Amino acid sequence: MCPVTCLTITHNGEEEDLRQRLMAPADNTDQAIFASESLPQTGRIMVKDEDLCVHCGLCAERCPTAAWDMMQFDLLNPYAGHQSWPEKAITASTTSV
């Protein structure tokens, strides 16, 4: 379902261990991974590697239980050499569980 394999459903554990069990190991520890609460049916968790996610919305669109919600937001990103960086806003989408 995910074109960049940023989603994994797995058993919970320590972050270091989780990072290695993802569909694509999350070796960049500077980038967060997001984990859901335990799923009631299986006790497993859903983990999203934000380093890989391209925010395409396919997960939310294809989710059979509508557990994902895509929300639009403005991303304020500072740029080197720009004095008033809040004027530069990038419209992006994100997912919430």
PESUL-V264000 format. One record per residue. N is the residue number from 1. RES is the residue in one small letter. PSI is psi in whole degrees, -180 to 180 (* if undefined). NEAR is the number of other ideal C-beta (glycine too) atoms within 10 Angstrom. Layout:
N/RES/PSI/NEAR  N/RES/PSI/NEAR
//
This chain:
1/m/-44/10  2/c/125/18  3/p/-18/10  4/v/14/14  5/t/48/12  6/c/-6/24  7/l/137/21  8/t/137/20  9/i/121/12  10/t/173/15  11/h/148/12  12/n/161/14  13/g/-172/13  14/e/150/7  15/e/-44/12  16/e/-44/8  17/d/-43/11  18/l/-43/20  19/r/-33/17  20/q/-19/10  21/r/0/13  22/l/162/19  23/m/-40/16  24/a/110/13  25/p/133/11  26/a/84/23  27/d/-18/11  28/n/94/13  29/t/-11/11  30/d/-20/5  31/q/134/12  32/a/153/13  33/i/148/19  34/f/134/17  35/a/140/17  36/s/173/16  37/e/166/9  38/s/135/13  39/l/132/14  40/p/-31/6  41/q/-38/7  42/t/-17/9  43/g/-4/9  44/r/171/14  45/i/158/19  46/m/127/19  47/v/135/22  48/k/126/23  49/d/105/25  50/e/-20/15  51/d/-27/16  52/l/-29/19  53/c/132/17  54/v/7/11  55/h/44/14  56/c/-23/15  57/g/1/13  58/l/-35/16  59/c/-44/21  60/a/-38/16  61/e/-38/11  62/r/-7/10  63/c/122/16  64/p/-19/6  65/t/5/7  66/a/37/8  67/a/-19/14  68/w/146/19  69/d/125/11  70/m/129/15  71/m/138/10  72/q/143/9  73/f/165/11  74/d/127/11  75/l/116/11  76/l/115/11  77/n/117/12  78/p/141/8  79/y/137/7  80/a/133/5  81/g/-6/5  82/h/127/11  83/q/-40/5  84/s/71/6  85/w/-28/13  86/p/-17/10  87/e/-21/8  88/k/102/13  89/a/135/12  90/i/125/9  91/t/126/8  92/a/171/12  93/s/152/14  94/t/169/16  95/t/151/21  96/s/149/11  97/v/*/15
//
